[in-house]
């Protein structure tokens, strides 16, 4: 399967904008959990069957659903595989992982320790870059390592859960209506923003746009317009909004890329919560109004599988420190500026970003492009 070739602006901005016009499948696909069981059953018979498990709400729900189905069907239990980051404390979720595994009665697991292996120009990433050139997404290494451990079998991930279960454009209004006036006043401006026409939302997105400090002004304006157009396109209908998440080109290309890399490792890669049948089931269940928030969604769909404190947790790990390590900084210090388009990118500003305490994640593609040009 040929991998996607990014255009110069996509490389400079570190993002793929736009949507593929894929219609929501007709008919009623079934209740989300029944559809999820059908998807999981097709993979639980493979050996090994690994579940990418971070301890977050999505991976915990996926593991719980897969374990429960395996027990009911008399199949071998799927094996959680976890990445541990001893040098990146902001990524630590050990306590949450232990709580979920104890609740599920799971004692066997795989733990991969991460030092600088996941750096965007580390040994694993650069080996793939040498074979394929730039790929999307640039942060493919963590998944590659887990697929490597699942050779001959399948890796199930909860990728896509944030989008499918998370907030929708209409969520502030749904929250107000379901709360019957018992909401904080700060919610009402969000309601107003959700209801204004697309042109107004586009202008608001331009005012509050994400800025990439390494871009030249002209490139920054073009990419800001693309970002704003994407933000303004979301439907008010909660179910259609959920479906739109899966038709984003960035998501579709990423899924195709990871499946292709998985095939090189003899591993089937599955973004379970982004599978079209499951997203369609969630979209139908959401209807126009949807749920009043991500926590309400998780409770409704997975409330029988996990304790409330896990489904309602409000924290989330970050992984920037594991992606941009000393390998990135060593490269940045000796980089000559080669490999980036100077009409789109200011090389010195880009270097400053890579050497900063918290580099911007979208600069990762440029980092890999610069490495390829310098290798």
Secondary structure, DSSP 4 states (H G I P E B T S, - for coil): -PPPPPPHHHHHHT----B---PPPSS----HHHHHHHHHHHHHTSSSEEEE--SSHHHHHHHHHHHHHHHHHTPPPPEEEEEE-TT-GGG--HHHHHHHHHHHT---EEEEE-SSTTSTTSHHHHHHHHHHSS-SSS--HHHHHHHHHTTTSEEEE-TTHHHHHS--TTHHHHHHHHHTT-S-TTHHHHHHHHHS-HHHHHHHHHHT----TTB-HHHHHHHHHHHHHHHHT--SSHHHHHHHHHTBHHHHHHHHHHHHHHHHTT-EEEEGGGSHHHHHHHHHHHTTT--SSHHHHHHHHHTTTS-HHHHT-------HHHHS-HHHHHHHHH--STTS-TTTB-HHHHHHHHHSTT--GGGHHHHHHHHHHH-
